[in-house]
Amino acid sequence: GGMSSGTAANDIVVFVGTYHGDVIALRQTDGSLIWKAQASSEILAPVATAHGITLVKTIDGYLTAFSAADGHIVWRYQEMAPGLILRGSSAPQITQDAALVGFENGNLVKLNLEKGHLLWQKTIAQPEGIFAIQRMVDIDADPIVVGRHVFAATYQGRITALDLASGRELWTHDISSYSGIASDGNRVYVSDAQSHIWAFNAENGS
């Protein structure tokens, strides 16, 4: 089926996305097909699933919530996708009853998981420059949640620490990254586009 995304799983089902926008749910015990649904376009980001909802982000800027049980669409959210993006995509993150999603336009959003209502939106980096390639600010590194903070980084932009509840910016640092954020609770580690690894103090960004 031309699988293009990483997998996600709950206790019974494994989910995967394809180049053609198919979302496929397979039974863990034997790999048999449970359901198959159509997303709006190609799926590069790993699927996320929890609390009966399966989140699928596609390269056209849509995030679609499918029922994990039967594949029907529960809700859909869209951010405007730039004309030129990196060949990659960050995965939606589910934390408690909310979804955190980074988009190719540099926006990070927090959505209610059940209904898809927007809780907050934060621009991590603004596109700059004359040419499309200079204006790429994709969030391709998966955002991470550590305690009451969420950390996100963009290509040709910044790494930013936000308050998880409100989206308020706590600290920021100029960096260009398209993969790799991790934390041990005290520090945040980021790999940048020039093959360097940075360590920041999680509380103040030093």
CYANA upper distance limits for C-alpha pairs under 8 A (distance plus 0.5 A):
  1 GLY  CA     18 THR  CA      6.99
  2 GLY  CA     18 THR  CA      5.92
  2 GLY  CA     19 TYR  CA      6.30
  2 GLY  CA     20 HIS  CA      8.14
  3 MET  CA     16 VAL  CA      7.48
  3 MET  CA     17 GLY  CA      6.34
  3 MET  CA     18 THR  CA      4.68
  3 MET  CA     19 TYR  CA      6.78
  4 SER  CA     16 VAL  CA      8.49
  4 SER  CA     17 GLY  CA      6.49
  4 SER  CA     18 THR  CA      5.28
  4 SER  CA     19 TYR  CA      5.94
  4 SER  CA     43 ILE  CA      6.84
  4 SER  CA     44 LEU  CA      6.01
  5 SER  CA     16 VAL  CA      6.69
  5 SER  CA     17 GLY  CA      5.68
  5 SER  CA     18 THR  CA      7.01
  5 SER  CA     43 ILE  CA      6.57
  5 SER  CA     44 LEU  CA      5.22
  5 SER  CA     45 ALA  CA      5.87
  5 SER  CA     46 PRO  CA      5.34
  5 SER  CA     47 VAL  CA      7.73
  6 GLY  CA     16 VAL  CA      6.88
  6 GLY  CA     17 GLY  CA      7.98
  6 GLY  CA     44 LEU  CA      8.34
  6 GLY  CA     45 ALA  CA      7.32
  6 GLY  CA     46 PRO  CA      4.73
  6 GLY  CA     47 VAL  CA      7.30
  7 THR  CA     14 VAL  CA      7.17
  7 THR  CA     15 PHE  CA      6.07
  7 THR  CA     16 VAL  CA      5.40
  7 THR  CA     17 GLY  CA      8.25
  7 THR  CA     46 PRO  CA      6.30
  7 THR  CA     47 VAL  CA      6.70
  8 ALA  CA     14 VAL  CA      6.28
  8 ALA  CA     15 PHE  CA      5.72
  8 ALA  CA     16 VAL  CA      7.29
  8 ALA  CA     46 PRO  CA      7.38
  8 ALA  CA     47 VAL  CA      6.05
  8 ALA  CA     48 ALA  CA      6.26
  8 ALA  CA     49 THR  CA      7.05
  9 ALA  CA     13 VAL  CA      6.06
  9 ALA  CA     14 VAL  CA      4.84
  9 ALA  CA     15 PHE  CA      6.45
  9 ALA  CA     48 ALA  CA      8.44
  9 ALA  CA     49 THR  CA      7.23
 10 ASN  CA     14 VAL  CA      7.27
 10 ASN  CA     49 THR  CA      7.33
 10 ASN  CA     50 ALA  CA      7.53
 12 ILE  CA     27 ARG  CA      6.69
 12 ILE  CA     28 GLN  CA      6.21
 12 ILE  CA     29 THR  CA      8.33
 13 VAL  CA     25 ALA  CA      6.64
 13 VAL  CA     26 LEU  CA      6.01
 13 VAL  CA     27 ARG  CA      5.34
 13 VAL  CA     28 GLN  CA      5.81
 14 VAL  CA     25 ALA  CA      6.21
 14 VAL  CA     26 LEU  CA      5.67
 14 VAL  CA     27 ARG  CA      6.88
 14 VAL  CA     28 GLN  CA      6.50
 15 PHE  CA     23 VAL  CA      7.52
 15 PHE  CA     24 ILE  CA      6.13
 15 PHE  CA     25 ALA  CA      5.16
 15 PHE  CA     26 LEU  CA      6.90
 15 PHE  CA     47 VAL  CA      7.29
 16 VAL  CA     23 VAL  CA      6.44
 16 VAL  CA     24 ILE  CA      5.91
 16 VAL  CA     25 ALA  CA      7.33
 16 VAL  CA     46 PRO  CA      7.86
 16 VAL  CA     47 VAL  CA      7.03
 17 GLY  CA     21 GLY  CA      7.03
 17 GLY  CA     22 ASP  CA      6.17
 17 GLY  CA     23 VAL  CA      5.22
 17 GLY  CA     24 ILE  CA      6.79
 17 GLY  CA     43 ILE  CA      6.03
 17 GLY  CA     44 LEU  CA      7.93
 17 GLY  CA     46 PRO  CA      7.98
 17 GLY  CA     47 VAL  CA      7.65
 17 GLY  CA     56 VAL  CA      8.50
 18 THR  CA     22 ASP  CA      5.76
 18 THR  CA     23 VAL  CA      7.26
 18 THR  CA     42 GLU  CA      7.08
 18 THR  CA     43 ILE  CA      6.26
 18 THR  CA     44 LEU  CA      8.23
 19 TYR  CA     41 SER  CA      8.33
 19 TYR  CA     42 GLU  CA      5.22
 19 TYR  CA     43 ILE  CA      6.41
 19 TYR  CA     44 LEU  CA      8.01
 20 HIS  CA     41 SER  CA      7.00
 20 HIS  CA     42 GLU  CA      5.83
 20 HIS  CA     43 ILE  CA      8.06
 21 GLY  CA     38 GLN  CA      6.31
 21 GLY  CA     39 ALA  CA      5.46
 21 GLY  CA     40 SER  CA      6.76
 21 GLY  CA     41 SER  CA      5.19
 21 GLY  CA     42 GLU  CA      4.97
 21 GLY  CA     43 ILE  CA      6.09
 21 GLY  CA     58 THR  CA      8.09
 22 ASP  CA     36 LYS  CA      7.21
 22 ASP  CA     37 ALA  CA      6.24
 22 ASP  CA     38 GLN  CA      5.23
 22 ASP  CA     39 ALA  CA      6.49
 22 ASP  CA     43 ILE  CA      8.39
 23 VAL  CA     36 LYS  CA      6.15
 23 VAL  CA     37 ALA  CA      5.62
 23 VAL  CA     38 GLN  CA      6.56
 23 VAL  CA     39 ALA  CA      7.22
 23 VAL  CA     56 VAL  CA      8.41
 24 ILE  CA     33 LEU  CA      7.96
 24 ILE  CA     34 ILE  CA      8.43
 24 ILE  CA     35 TRP  CA      6.74
 24 ILE  CA     36 LYS  CA      5.12
 24 ILE  CA     37 ALA  CA      7.14
 25 ALA  CA     33 LEU  CA      6.66
 25 ALA  CA     34 ILE  CA      5.99
 25 ALA  CA     35 TRP  CA      5.82
 25 ALA  CA     36 LYS  CA      6.72
 26 LEU  CA     31 GLY  CA      5.71
 26 LEU  CA     32 SER  CA      5.93
 26 LEU  CA     33 LEU  CA      5.20
 26 LEU  CA     34 ILE  CA      5.97
 26 LEU  CA     35 TRP  CA      7.86
 27 ARG  CA     31 GLY  CA      5.41
 27 ARG  CA     32 SER  CA      5.78
 27 ARG  CA     33 LEU  CA      6.90
 27 ARG  CA     34 ILE  CA      6.82
 28 GLN  CA     32 SER  CA      8.47
 34 ILE  CA     70 ASP  CA      8.24
 35 TRP  CA     70 ASP  CA      6.73
 35 TRP  CA     71 GLY  CA      6.78
 36 LYS  CA     71 GLY  CA      7.25
 37 ALA  CA     71 GLY  CA      6.36
 37 ALA  CA     72 HIS  CA      7.93
 39 ALA  CA     56 VAL  CA      8.08
 39 ALA  CA     58 THR  CA      7.88
 39 ALA  CA     64 THR  CA      7.67
 40 SER  CA     58 THR  CA      7.30
 40 SER  CA     60 ASP  CA      8.01
 40 SER  CA     62 TYR  CA      7.70
 41 SER  CA     58 THR  CA      6.13
 41 SER  CA     59 ILE  CA      7.00
 41 SER  CA     60 ASP  CA      6.90
 42 GLU  CA     58 THR  CA      6.09
 42 GLU  CA     59 ILE  CA      6.44
 42 GLU  CA     60 ASP  CA      8.38
 43 ILE  CA     56 VAL  CA      7.90
 43 ILE  CA     57 LYS  CA      6.98
 43 ILE  CA     58 THR  CA      5.24
 43 ILE  CA     59 ILE  CA      6.94
 44 LEU  CA     57 LYS  CA      8.27
 44 LEU  CA     58 THR  CA      7.28
 44 LEU  CA     59 ILE  CA      7.59
 44 LEU  CA     88 GLY  CA      6.68
 44 LEU  CA     89 SER  CA      6.32
 45 ALA  CA     56 VAL  CA      8.07
 45 ALA  CA     57 LYS  CA      6.72
 45 ALA  CA     58 THR  CA      7.73
 45 ALA  CA     88 GLY  CA      7.65
 45 ALA  CA     89 SER  CA      5.39
 45 ALA  CA     90 SER  CA      6.04
 45 ALA  CA     91 ALA  CA      5.40
 45 ALA  CA     92 PRO  CA      8.29
 46 PRO  CA     56 VAL  CA      8.15
 46 PRO  CA     90 SER  CA      8.15
 46 PRO  CA     91 ALA  CA      5.75
 46 PRO  CA     92 PRO  CA      8.21
 47 VAL  CA     54 THR  CA      7.46
 47 VAL  CA     55 LEU  CA      6.34
 47 VAL  CA     56 VAL  CA      5.75
 47 VAL  CA     57 LYS  CA      7.87
 47 VAL  CA     91 ALA  CA      7.15
 47 VAL  CA     92 PRO  CA      7.64
 48 ALA  CA     54 THR  CA      6.25
 48 ALA  CA     55 LEU  CA      5.64
 48 ALA  CA     56 VAL  CA      7.41
 48 ALA  CA     91 ALA  CA      7.64
 48 ALA  CA     92 PRO  CA      6.52
 48 ALA  CA     93 GLN  CA      7.15
 48 ALA  CA     94 ILE  CA      7.52
 49 THR  CA     53 ILE  CA      6.10
 49 THR  CA     54 THR  CA      4.74
 49 THR  CA     55 LEU  CA      6.56
 49 THR  CA     68 ALA  CA      7.94
 49 THR  CA     94 ILE  CA      8.00
 50 ALA  CA     54 THR  CA      7.16
 50 ALA  CA     94 ILE  CA      7.62
 52 GLY  CA     67 SER  CA      6.62
 52 GLY  CA     68 ALA  CA      5.56
 52 GLY  CA     69 ALA  CA      7.32
 53 ILE  CA     65 ALA  CA      6.66
 53 ILE  CA     66 PHE  CA      6.32
 53 ILE  CA     67 SER  CA      5.58
 53 ILE  CA     68 ALA  CA      5.68
 53 ILE  CA    113 LEU  CA      8.09
 53 ILE  CA    114 GLU  CA      8.18
 54 THR  CA     65 ALA  CA      6.04
 54 THR  CA     66 PHE  CA      5.55
 54 THR  CA     67 SER  CA      6.62
 54 THR  CA     68 ALA  CA      5.88
 55 LEU  CA     63 LEU  CA      7.28
 55 LEU  CA     64 THR  CA      6.26
 55 LEU  CA     65 ALA  CA      5.11
 55 LEU  CA     66 PHE  CA      6.88
 55 LEU  CA     92 PRO  CA      7.41
 56 VAL  CA     63 LEU  CA      6.13
 56 VAL  CA     64 THR  CA      5.75
 56 VAL  CA     65 ALA  CA      6.94
 56 VAL  CA     66 PHE  CA      8.27
 56 VAL  CA     92 PRO  CA      8.08
 57 LYS  CA     61 GLY  CA      7.72
 57 LYS  CA     62 TYR  CA      6.33
 57 LYS  CA     63 LEU  CA      4.90
 57 LYS  CA     64 THR  CA      6.94
 57 LYS  CA     91 ALA  CA      7.83
 57 LYS  CA     92 PRO  CA      7.60
 58 THR  CA     62 TYR  CA      6.04
 58 THR  CA     63 LEU  CA      7.01
 59 ILE  CA     81 ALA  CA      8.13
 59 ILE  CA     89 SER  CA      7.97
 60 ASP  CA     80 MET  CA      8.31
 60 ASP  CA     81 ALA  CA      6.26
 61 GLY  CA     78 GLN  CA      6.01
 61 GLY  CA     79 GLU  CA      5.61
 61 GLY  CA     80 MET  CA      6.34
 61 GLY  CA     81 ALA  CA      5.46
 61 GLY  CA    103 PHE  CA      7.31
 61 GLY  CA    104 GLU  CA      7.89
 62 TYR  CA     76 ARG  CA      7.50
 62 TYR  CA     77 TYR  CA      6.25
 62 TYR  CA     78 GLN  CA      4.88
 62 TYR  CA     79 GLU  CA      7.00
 63 LEU  CA     76 ARG  CA      6.29
 63 LEU  CA     77 TYR  CA      5.69
 63 LEU  CA     78 GLN  CA      6.66
 64 THR  CA     73 ILE  CA      7.59
 64 THR  CA     74 VAL  CA      8.28
 64 THR  CA     75 TRP  CA      6.67
 64 THR  CA     76 ARG  CA      4.96
 64 THR  CA     77 TYR  CA      6.95
 65 ALA  CA     73 ILE  CA      6.47
 65 ALA  CA     74 VAL  CA      5.95
 65 ALA  CA     75 TRP  CA      5.83
 65 ALA  CA     76 ARG  CA      6.61
 65 ALA  CA    116 GLY  CA      8.49
 66 PHE  CA     71 GLY  CA      5.74
 66 PHE  CA     72 HIS  CA      5.96
 66 PHE  CA     73 ILE  CA      4.98
 66 PHE  CA     74 VAL  CA      5.92
 66 PHE  CA     75 TRP  CA      7.88
 67 SER  CA     71 GLY  CA      5.33
 67 SER  CA     72 HIS  CA      5.89
 67 SER  CA     73 ILE  CA      6.83
 67 SER  CA     74 VAL  CA      6.74
 74 VAL  CA    115 LYS  CA      8.08
 75 TRP  CA    115 LYS  CA      7.02
 75 TRP  CA    116 GLY  CA      6.54
 76 ARG  CA    116 GLY  CA      7.41
 77 TYR  CA    116 GLY  CA      7.44
 79 GLU  CA    103 PHE  CA      7.62
 79 GLU  CA    105 ASN  CA      8.18
 80 MET  CA    105 ASN  CA      7.50
 81 ALA  CA    103 PHE  CA      8.27
 81 ALA  CA    104 GLU  CA      6.67
 81 ALA  CA    105 ASN  CA      6.55
 82 PRO  CA    104 GLU  CA      7.38
 82 PRO  CA    105 ASN  CA      6.64
 82 PRO  CA    136 MET  CA      8.47
 83 GLY  CA    132 ALA  CA      8.20
 84 LEU  CA    132 ALA  CA      6.95
 84 LEU  CA    133 ILE  CA      7.49
 84 LEU  CA    136 MET  CA      7.51
 85 ILE  CA    104 GLU  CA      7.04
 85 ILE  CA    136 MET  CA      6.83
 85 ILE  CA    138 ASP  CA      7.17
 86 LEU  CA    136 MET  CA      8.18
 86 LEU  CA    138 ASP  CA      7.32
 86 LEU  CA    140 ASP  CA      8.45
 88 GLY  CA    140 ASP  CA      6.61
 89 SER  CA    103 PHE  CA      8.36
 89 SER  CA    104 GLU  CA      8.20
 89 SER  CA    138 ASP  CA      8.48
 89 SER  CA    139 ILE  CA      7.64
 89 SER  CA    140 ASP  CA      5.16
 89 SER  CA    141 ALA  CA      8.01
 90 SER  CA    101 VAL  CA      8.28
 90 SER  CA    102 GLY  CA      6.94
 90 SER  CA    103 PHE  CA      8.11
 90 SER  CA    139 ILE  CA      6.79
 90 SER  CA    140 ASP  CA      4.80
 90 SER  CA    141 ALA  CA      5.81
 90 SER  CA    142 ASP  CA      5.18
 90 SER  CA    143 PRO  CA      8.03
 91 ALA  CA    101 VAL  CA      7.65
 91 ALA  CA    102 GLY  CA      8.26
 91 ALA  CA    142 ASP  CA      6.11
 91 ALA  CA    143 PRO  CA      8.47
 92 PRO  CA     99 ALA  CA      7.15
 92 PRO  CA    100 LEU  CA      6.37
 92 PRO  CA    101 VAL  CA      5.25
 92 PRO  CA    102 GLY  CA      7.69
 92 PRO  CA    142 ASP  CA      8.00
 93 GLN  CA     99 ALA  CA      6.10
 93 GLN  CA    100 LEU  CA      5.53
 93 GLN  CA    101 VAL  CA      6.87
 93 GLN  CA    142 ASP  CA      8.25
 93 GLN  CA    143 PRO  CA      7.67
 93 GLN  CA    144 ILE  CA      8.09
 94 ILE  CA     98 ALA  CA      6.36
 94 ILE  CA     99 ALA  CA      5.04
 94 ILE  CA    100 LEU  CA      6.81
 94 ILE  CA    113 LEU  CA      8.39
 95 THR  CA     99 ALA  CA      6.73
 95 THR  CA    100 LEU  CA      8.03
 95 THR  CA    145 VAL  CA      8.31
 97 ASP  CA    112 ASN  CA      6.93
 97 ASP  CA    113 LEU  CA      5.96
 97 ASP  CA    114 GLU  CA      7.87
 98 ALA  CA    110 LYS  CA      7.09
 98 ALA  CA    111 LEU  CA      6.01
 98 ALA  CA    112 ASN  CA      5.16
 98 ALA  CA    113 LEU  CA      5.07
 98 ALA  CA    114 GLU  CA      8.42
 99 ALA  CA    109 VAL  CA      8.50
 99 ALA  CA    110 LYS  CA      6.07
 99 ALA  CA    111 LEU  CA      5.62
 99 ALA  CA    112 ASN  CA      6.90
 99 ALA  CA    113 LEU  CA      6.15
100 LEU  CA    108 LEU  CA      7.55
100 LEU  CA    109 VAL  CA      6.23
100 LEU  CA    110 LYS  CA      5.13
100 LEU  CA    111 LEU  CA      7.08
100 LEU  CA    143 PRO  CA      8.05
101 VAL  CA    108 LEU  CA      6.16
101 VAL  CA    109 VAL  CA      5.92
101 VAL  CA    110 LYS  CA      7.10
101 VAL  CA    143 PRO  CA      8.05
102 GLY  CA    106 GLY  CA      7.55
102 GLY  CA    107 ASN  CA      6.42
102 GLY  CA    108 LEU  CA      4.91
102 GLY  CA    109 VAL  CA      7.06
102 GLY  CA    139 ILE  CA      5.84
102 GLY  CA    140 ASP  CA      7.98
102 GLY  CA    142 ASP  CA      8.07
102 GLY  CA    143 PRO  CA      7.51
102 GLY  CA    152 ALA  CA      8.29
103 PHE  CA    107 ASN  CA      6.00
103 PHE  CA    108 LEU  CA      6.88
103 PHE  CA    138 ASP  CA      6.92
103 PHE  CA    139 ILE  CA      6.07
103 PHE  CA    140 ASP  CA      8.31
104 GLU  CA    136 MET  CA      8.26
104 GLU  CA    137 VAL  CA      6.92
104 GLU  CA    138 ASP  CA      4.41
104 GLU  CA    139 ILE  CA      6.05
104 GLU  CA    140 ASP  CA      7.96
105 ASN  CA    127 PRO  CA      8.36
105 ASN  CA    136 MET  CA      8.06
105 ASN  CA    137 VAL  CA      6.56
105 ASN  CA    138 ASP  CA      6.36
105 ASN  CA    139 ILE  CA      8.16
106 GLY  CA    123 THR  CA      6.33
106 GLY  CA    124 ILE  CA      6.02
106 GLY  CA    125 ALA  CA      5.82
106 GLY  CA    126 GLN  CA      7.26
106 GLY  CA    127 PRO  CA      8.39
106 GLY  CA    137 VAL  CA      5.69
106 GLY  CA    138 ASP  CA      5.92
106 GLY  CA    139 ILE  CA      6.30
106 GLY  CA    154 THR  CA      7.01
107 ASN  CA    121 GLN  CA      7.32
107 ASN  CA    122 LYS  CA      6.13
107 ASN  CA    123 THR  CA      4.87
107 ASN  CA    124 ILE  CA      6.28
107 ASN  CA    125 ALA  CA      7.93
107 ASN  CA    139 ILE  CA      8.19
108 LEU  CA    121 GLN  CA      6.35
108 LEU  CA    122 LYS  CA      5.76
108 LEU  CA    123 THR  CA      6.77
108 LEU  CA    124 ILE  CA      7.23
108 LEU  CA    152 ALA  CA      8.26
109 VAL  CA    118 LEU  CA      7.79
109 VAL  CA    119 LEU  CA      8.08
109 VAL  CA    120 TRP  CA      6.31
109 VAL  CA    121 GLN  CA      4.85
109 VAL  CA    122 LYS  CA      6.78
110 LYS  CA    118 LEU  CA      6.73
110 LYS  CA    119 LEU  CA      5.89
110 LYS  CA    120 TRP  CA      5.85
110 LYS  CA    121 GLN  CA      6.93
111 LEU  CA    116 GLY  CA      5.88
111 LEU  CA    117 HIS  CA      5.93
111 LEU  CA    118 LEU  CA      5.12
111 LEU  CA    119 LEU  CA      5.76
111 LEU  CA    120 TRP  CA      7.74
112 ASN  CA    116 GLY  CA      5.36
112 ASN  CA    117 HIS  CA      5.62
112 ASN  CA    118 LEU  CA      7.01
112 ASN  CA    119 LEU  CA      7.08
113 LEU  CA    117 HIS  CA      8.38
120 TRP  CA    166 SER  CA      7.43
120 TRP  CA    167 GLY  CA      6.66
121 GLN  CA    167 GLY  CA      7.58
122 LYS  CA    167 GLY  CA      7.11
124 ILE  CA    152 ALA  CA      7.97
124 ILE  CA    153 ALA  CA      7.73
124 ILE  CA    154 THR  CA      7.58
124 ILE  CA    157 GLY  CA      8.05
124 ILE  CA    158 ARG  CA      7.16
124 ILE  CA    159 ILE  CA      7.95
124 ILE  CA    160 THR  CA      7.10
125 ALA  CA    137 VAL  CA      6.87
125 ALA  CA    154 THR  CA      7.29
125 ALA  CA    157 GLY  CA      5.66
125 ALA  CA    158 ARG  CA      6.65
126 GLN  CA    137 VAL  CA      7.65
126 GLN  CA    157 GLY  CA      7.94
127 PRO  CA    134 GLN  CA      8.10
127 PRO  CA    135 ARG  CA      4.91
127 PRO  CA    136 MET  CA      6.83
127 PRO  CA    137 VAL  CA      6.60
128 GLU  CA    134 GLN  CA      6.98
128 GLU  CA    135 ARG  CA      5.51
129 GLY  CA    134 GLN  CA      5.81
129 GLY  CA    135 ARG  CA      6.21
130 ILE  CA    134 GLN  CA      7.41
130 ILE  CA    135 ARG  CA      7.96
131 PHE  CA    135 ARG  CA      7.06
132 ALA  CA    136 MET  CA      7.17
134 GLN  CA    156 GLN  CA      8.40
136 MET  CA    155 TYR  CA      7.28
136 MET  CA    156 GLN  CA      7.29
137 VAL  CA    154 THR  CA      5.96
137 VAL  CA    155 TYR  CA      5.31
137 VAL  CA    156 GLN  CA      6.14
137 VAL  CA    157 GLY  CA      6.57
138 ASP  CA    154 THR  CA      5.92
138 ASP  CA    155 TYR  CA      5.89
138 ASP  CA    178 TYR  CA      7.93
139 ILE  CA    152 ALA  CA      7.91
139 ILE  CA    153 ALA  CA      6.64
139 ILE  CA    154 THR  CA      5.04
139 ILE  CA    155 TYR  CA      7.05
139 ILE  CA    178 TYR  CA      7.28
140 ASP  CA    153 ALA  CA      8.42
140 ASP  CA    154 THR  CA      7.33
140 ASP  CA    155 TYR  CA      7.99
140 ASP  CA    177 SER  CA      8.36
140 ASP  CA    178 TYR  CA      5.37
140 ASP  CA    179 SER  CA      6.61
141 ALA  CA    152 ALA  CA      7.85
141 ALA  CA    153 ALA  CA      7.03
141 ALA  CA    154 THR  CA      7.82
141 ALA  CA    177 SER  CA      7.58
141 ALA  CA    178 TYR  CA      5.59
141 ALA  CA    179 SER  CA      4.66
141 ALA  CA    180 GLY  CA      6.08
141 ALA  CA    181 ILE  CA      7.06
142 ASP  CA    152 ALA  CA      7.73
142 ASP  CA    179 SER  CA      7.82
142 ASP  CA    180 GLY  CA      7.79
142 ASP  CA    181 ILE  CA      7.50
143 PRO  CA    150 VAL  CA      7.38
143 PRO  CA    151 PHE  CA      6.12
143 PRO  CA    152 ALA  CA      5.12
143 PRO  CA    153 ALA  CA      7.83
143 PRO  CA    181 ILE  CA      7.82
144 ILE  CA    150 VAL  CA      6.13
144 ILE  CA    151 PHE  CA      5.89
144 ILE  CA    152 ALA  CA      7.32
144 ILE  CA    181 ILE  CA      7.66
144 ILE  CA    182 ALA  CA      7.78
145 VAL  CA    149 HIS  CA      6.32
145 VAL  CA    150 VAL  CA      4.88
145 VAL  CA    151 PHE  CA      6.97
145 VAL  CA    164 LEU  CA      8.24
146 VAL  CA    150 VAL  CA      6.68
146 VAL  CA    151 PHE  CA      8.44
146 VAL  CA    183 SER  CA      7.93
146 VAL  CA    185 GLY  CA      6.90
147 GLY  CA    185 GLY  CA      8.43
148 ARG  CA    163 ASP  CA      6.70
148 ARG  CA    164 LEU  CA      5.90
148 ARG  CA    165 ALA  CA      7.80
149 HIS  CA    161 ALA  CA      7.01
149 HIS  CA    162 LEU  CA      6.12
149 HIS  CA    163 ASP  CA      5.39
149 HIS  CA    164 LEU  CA      5.49
150 VAL  CA    161 ALA  CA      6.29
150 VAL  CA    162 LEU  CA      5.78
150 VAL  CA    163 ASP  CA      6.90
150 VAL  CA    164 LEU  CA      6.05
151 PHE  CA    159 ILE  CA      7.57
151 PHE  CA    160 THR  CA      6.24
151 PHE  CA    161 ALA  CA      5.16
151 PHE  CA    162 LEU  CA      6.91
152 ALA  CA    159 ILE  CA      6.14
152 ALA  CA    160 THR  CA      6.09
152 ALA  CA    161 ALA  CA      7.34
152 ALA  CA    181 ILE  CA      8.39
153 ALA  CA    157 GLY  CA      7.82
153 ALA  CA    158 ARG  CA      6.05
153 ALA  CA    159 ILE  CA      4.55
153 ALA  CA    160 THR  CA      6.84
153 ALA  CA    175 ILE  CA      8.14
153 ALA  CA    176 SER  CA      8.02
153 ALA  CA    177 SER  CA      6.74
153 ALA  CA    178 TYR  CA      8.07
153 ALA  CA    181 ILE  CA      8.48
154 THR  CA    158 ARG  CA      6.17
154 THR  CA    159 ILE  CA      7.10
154 THR  CA    175 ILE  CA      8.07
154 THR  CA    176 SER  CA      6.55
154 THR  CA    177 SER  CA      6.08
154 THR  CA    178 TYR  CA      6.88
155 TYR  CA    175 ILE  CA      8.03
155 TYR  CA    176 SER  CA      4.93
155 TYR  CA    177 SER  CA      5.21
155 TYR  CA    178 TYR  CA      5.87
155 TYR  CA    193 ALA  CA      8.15
156 GLN  CA    175 ILE  CA      7.06
156 GLN  CA    176 SER  CA      4.78
156 GLN  CA    177 SER  CA      7.55
157 GLY  CA    174 ASP  CA      6.40
157 GLY  CA    175 ILE  CA      6.08
157 GLY  CA    176 SER  CA      5.89
157 GLY  CA    177 SER  CA      8.37
158 ARG  CA    172 THR  CA      7.06
158 ARG  CA    173 HIS  CA      5.93
158 ARG  CA    174 ASP  CA      4.73
158 ARG  CA    175 ILE  CA      5.14
158 ARG  CA    176 SER  CA      6.89
159 ILE  CA    172 THR  CA      6.12
159 ILE  CA    173 HIS  CA      5.93
159 ILE  CA    174 ASP  CA      6.94
159 ILE  CA    175 ILE  CA      6.69
160 THR  CA    169 GLU  CA      7.58
160 THR  CA    170 LEU  CA      7.99
160 THR  CA    171 TRP  CA      6.35
160 THR  CA    172 THR  CA      4.80
160 THR  CA    173 HIS  CA      7.11
161 ALA  CA    169 GLU  CA      6.59
161 ALA  CA    170 LEU  CA      5.87
161 ALA  CA    171 TRP  CA      5.86
161 ALA  CA    172 THR  CA      6.81
161 ALA  CA    202 ALA  CA      8.39
161 ALA  CA    205 GLY  CA      8.45
162 LEU  CA    167 GLY  CA      5.87
162 LEU  CA    168 ARG  CA      5.87
162 LEU  CA    169 GLU  CA      5.03
162 LEU  CA    170 LEU  CA      5.81
162 LEU  CA    171 TRP  CA      7.88
163 ASP  CA    167 GLY  CA      5.52
163 ASP  CA    168 ARG  CA      5.68
163 ASP  CA    169 GLU  CA      7.02
163 ASP  CA    170 LEU  CA      7.22
164 LEU  CA    168 ARG  CA      8.40
170 LEU  CA    204 ASN  CA      7.94
171 TRP  CA    204 ASN  CA      6.80
171 TRP  CA    205 GLY  CA      6.35
172 THR  CA    205 GLY  CA      7.28
173 HIS  CA    205 GLY  CA      7.86
175 ILE  CA    192 ASP  CA      7.31
176 SER  CA    192 ASP  CA      5.99
176 SER  CA    193 ALA  CA      6.09
177 SER  CA    190 VAL  CA      7.95
177 SER  CA    191 SER  CA      6.83
177 SER  CA    192 ASP  CA      4.82
177 SER  CA    193 ALA  CA      5.63
178 TYR  CA    192 ASP  CA      7.59
178 TYR  CA    193 ALA  CA      7.24
179 SER  CA    190 VAL  CA      8.48
179 SER  CA    191 SER  CA      7.13
179 SER  CA    192 ASP  CA      8.06
180 GLY  CA    189 TYR  CA      8.34
180 GLY  CA    190 VAL  CA      6.21
180 GLY  CA    191 SER  CA      6.00
181 ILE  CA    188 VAL  CA      7.53
181 ILE  CA    189 TYR  CA      6.10
181 ILE  CA    190 VAL  CA      5.21
181 ILE  CA    191 SER  CA      7.43
182 ALA  CA    188 VAL  CA      6.28
182 ALA  CA    189 TYR  CA      5.65
182 ALA  CA    190 VAL  CA      7.23
183 SER  CA    187 ARG  CA      6.10
183 SER  CA    188 VAL  CA      4.92
183 SER  CA    189 TYR  CA      6.45
184 ASP  CA    188 VAL  CA      7.49
185 GLY  CA    202 ALA  CA      7.62
186 ASN  CA    201 ASN  CA      6.84
186 ASN  CA    202 ALA  CA      5.95
186 ASN  CA    203 GLU  CA      8.00
187 ARG  CA    199 ALA  CA      6.77
187 ARG  CA    200 PHE  CA      5.92
187 ARG  CA    201 ASN  CA      5.22
187 ARG  CA    202 ALA  CA      5.25
188 VAL  CA    199 ALA  CA      6.09
188 VAL  CA    200 PHE  CA      5.62
188 VAL  CA    201 ASN  CA      6.93
188 VAL  CA    202 ALA  CA      6.08
189 TYR  CA    197 ILE  CA      7.32
189 TYR  CA    198 TRP  CA      6.04
189 TYR  CA    199 ALA  CA      5.05
189 TYR  CA    200 PHE  CA      6.97
190 VAL  CA    197 ILE  CA      6.10
190 VAL  CA    198 TRP  CA      5.67
190 VAL  CA    199 ALA  CA      7.10
191 SER  CA    195 SER  CA      6.92
191 SER  CA    196 HIS  CA      6.20
191 SER  CA    197 ILE  CA      4.96
191 SER  CA    198 TRP  CA      6.86
192 ASP  CA    196 HIS  CA      5.97
192 ASP  CA    197 ILE  CA      6.86
192 ASP  CA    198 TRP  CA      8.15
200 PHE  CA    205 GLY  CA      5.72
200 PHE  CA    206 SER  CA      5.99
201 ASN  CA    205 GLY  CA      5.34
201 ASN  CA    206 SER  CA      5.69
